[in-house]
Amino acid sequence: MKKGIFLIIFFISVITMYAQKRNYLMYTDSNISNLKNHIKTDEATKKNWEELYKTAKDLTKKNKLGGKDCHVLGLAYRMTGEEAFAAVIKKILLDYTSKKTWEGATLLKREPAWQGGLGTSHTSYDIAMGFDCIYNYLNASEKKQIAKEIVRLGIIPARTDWLDPQKNMHTYDTMGHNWWSACVYMSGFASLAVRNEIPEALQWAKDIEESAVEWMNFTGSVLQNKPVNFDKDGGFYESIGYATYATSQYLLFVNAFSNALPTAPRFKSPLLEKIGDFFINTTYFVKGGKDFAVNFGDSGIEAGGNRIVRLLWNLGFQSKDFAWYLNHNSNEETKDSNAAEALILGSNVTTPEAAYIPKRPKSQLYKDMGWATMRNSWGDNATMLAVKSGFTWNHAHADAGSYILFHNGKNLIIDSGAASYLSPLYTEYYCQSEAHNVVLFNGKGQNRNDPYFGVVNSGSLHNLIEGKDFKYLLANATGPYSQILARNYRNFIWVGDVILVIDDLLAHEPGQFEWLLHYNGESTLKGGIDLTVKEGDAQILVRPLFPETFPPGGERPHDFPEHMRLTEKIGYEDHHPEKTKPYWSISHFEKTARTKFVSAIILKTKENENNLPVIERFEGKNYMGVSITQNGKTTEVYLNLLADGRIKHRNSLISMNGWETDAYLTALQFDKGADKTKTANVKEVFVGHGSYIRREGQVLVHSLSKFTGLVEDFGNTPSLLFEGQPNATLNLYSPKKISSLKLNNTIKKGEYDGTKNTIEIKIRDHK
């Protein structure tokens, strides 16, 4: 009899233990085990855990706690099993689930009321996490009651506003492109938390998981001027800050879904790994300090992609580059609710060798959204140029054609940033063109209503070329400026330590052109030639070249009215509208309908401080040019004025210093001091929207269709980077017989013609 009773008790105990076994959403058994092991071997992790544990202990002594505190308290409980932490979380849960609503009063006053906004979303996440962490601490009755209230206060309001076919009022782009992710996926997260107590919750979570294919592939709206959610290469147009927010909400849900339902089918978007790359490509790495982010739109300047890359890592998207990024980026908060998540998920990340540097391309074009980054190194304190010419709407500002520059650990040419949405200056200044490094005409930029209604014809970026020591990018900002300009093209040519910015401008009528320069640090006019921009030991020089320079030798503008004019204007500090900040306007000396602005940004370094690049301007009939000499090389850049759309039904044929071409832009590199009239002395050739370059009957490059391309090691072992139509025939100069060359980093066979000293390459793409 006693033996039978013992067996019954034993089996009941086993069944009870089995029933209490839970697949946790984030603080899983395996993640807890990994963290405990990591604490034993890693001092930094040990220190972070000790700080978090102390924070959790302090929270148990407070009378008033918030839902966010569930994250820290929950990890402390899962790590230690100390019931004091669980008891406090239970108190928070009972407090929050007794409320009438989790939504803010502002949204509830709308007609109809918005019940499932961000207040509901954030609270759903916090309370669901607390419930999940102390699941085995609660009895069955408590679980059932709390779960019912989570449904009432969090899940149903979100489903009513966003998902229910009979009631919903929102769609993928109602509130920007990030609210869907926050409101819907956090209701899914909460559904997973209560899946055992609420029979319908499991299906709710599965339905939300399936909706990801539509959210990630949202195609935008022509009628309402709204863009796609994601660039095909993983970018998210609303800014780095909102990319972090939107994707984190989705990835939190996907992590929870995978942990709670490990055998359930799940949509696996090819974009996910690319999203991690997007954050790496838009981060500027600072030695010993906080890394910067490309802060176009409503975003902060500090890099914030580590949360995303960690969440991706825990989904299985793991690479050396991801590990390097997570170990390098030091912008981690240590006191807020994300600290617990960072600690538990970060313990799974490996550490690459100390000397590891990514071997990924140094330049990246996000063509769908109109962003690009170019850098000269993946090392710390390098130089990075970021350009935007894309959408304007909501969190994306009226900044088509704008750029920012990071150099030697500082952000020297800046975006003005943003301010609180409650500040009138957010709309009046920060969102508008004058807050960015753009061209203005008669003091005007994009339509001032674009940030609210969206821009019908968005800007775009094209033809990114990255060579060993040469980069090129074309920004088309004409569409957003079409009410005042017929042409607004900005070309960037980066050669060594010089970045040329070439503006090609045409207005509908004569007026005053100017370009703006927003900066950090100190800026002064030096010697009448250059604007210096300096912060700490980081410095650049900005030199206008065309249509004219500043007055020579610091002379008075009154005596040299034909030269460029420099005017100081006053803006506002990033996220501090109460503080003013000066910026520069560089304007044309006369009113005109057509002009070309050419300016040089000279990157000062320790290596070149006593031997700066030598820059000379030159011009001839229907062309203007810039010569750059540095490091034993001279690069001549030509701008063909006949190729700017001024002639119709004729090709833009021109001879510039004996170089015959129809190219819009041409760049030729020679050894310093070499005879620049000899084809045999050309070391590198760049063609910007052209079909040929010839000299004295000798073809350098030729195609029947215009293309943009760079030929490195010209005349020796040529390597061609080509941007053009998918079916083209190219002829390339080679004084020696060769049978192949490298085309876009792939070996391509061709036919050599010794009578013409050219190799012919056929590009065929019939897809």
Sequence and secondary structure as in RCSB ss.txt:
>XXXX:A:sequence
MKKGIFLIIFFISVITMYAQKRNYLMYTDSNISNLKNHIKTDEATKKNWEELYKTAKDLTKKNKLGGKDCHVLGL
AYRMTGEEAFAAVIKKILLDYTSKKTWEGATLLKREPAWQGGLGTSHTSYDIAMGFDCIYNYLNASEKKQIAKEI
VRLGIIPARTDWLDPQKNMHTYDTMGHNWWSACVYMSGFASLAVRNEIPEALQWAKDIEESAVEWMNFTGSVLQN
KPVNFDKDGGFYESIGYATYATSQYLLFVNAFSNALPTAPRFKSPLLEKIGDFFINTTYFVKGGKDFAVNFGDSG
IEAGGNRIVRLLWNLGFQSKDFAWYLNHNSNEETKDSNAAEALILGSNVTTPEAAYIPKRPKSQLYKDMGWATMR
NSWGDNATMLAVKSGFTWNHAHADAGSYILFHNGKNLIIDSGAASYLSPLYTEYYCQSEAHNVVLFNGKGQNRND
PYFGVVNSGSLHNLIEGKDFKYLLANATGPYSQILARNYRNFIWVGDVILVIDDLLAHEPGQFEWLLHYNGESTL
KGGIDLTVKEGDAQILVRPLFPETFPPGGERPHDFPEHMRLTEKIGYEDHHPEKTKPYWSISHFEKTARTKFVSA
IILKTKENENNLPVIERFEGKNYMGVSITQNGKTTEVYLNLLADGRIKHRNSLISMNGWETDAYLTALQFDKGAD
KTKTANVKEVFVGHGSYIRREGQVLVHSLSKFTGLVEDFGNTPSLLFEGQPNATLNLYSPKKISSLKLNNTIKKG
EYDGTKNTIEIKIRDHK
>XXXX:A:secstr
 HHHHHHHHHHHHHHHHHHH    SSS HHHHHHHHHHHHH HHHHHHHHHHHHHHHHHTT S   TTHHHHHHH
HHHHH  HHHHHHHHHHHHHHTTSS SS HHHHTSSS   SSHHHHHHHHHHHHHHHHTTTTS HHHHHHHHHHH
IIIIIHHHHHHHT TTT    TTTTTTTHHHHHHHHHHHHHHHTTTT TTHHHHHHHHHHTHHHHHT   BTTTT
B  SB TTS BTT HHHHHHHHHHHHHHHHHHHHH TTS     THHHHHHHHHHHTEE  TTS  EE   SS  
SB   HHHHHHHHTTT   HHHHHHHHH     SSSTHHHHHHHHHTT     TT    S SEEEETTTTEEEEE
S SSTT EEEEEE S  BTTB S TTEEEEEETTEEEE       TTSHHIIIIITSGGGSS EEETTB S TTH
HHH  SS  EEEEEEE SSEEEEEEE TGGGTTTEEEEEEEEEEETTEEEEEEEEEEEEEE EEEEE BSSEEEE
ETTTEEEEEETTEEEEEEEEES  S GGG  TTT TTS EEEEEEEEETTEEEEEEEEEEEE SS EEEEEEEEE
EEEE TTTTTS  EEEEEEETTEEEEEEEETTEEEEEEEEGGGSS SSSS   EEETTEEE  SEEEEEEETTS 
TT GGG  EEEEEEEEEEEETTEEEEEEEEEEEEEEESTTTS EEEEES SSEEEEEE SS  SEEEETTEEEE 
EEETTTTEEEEEE    
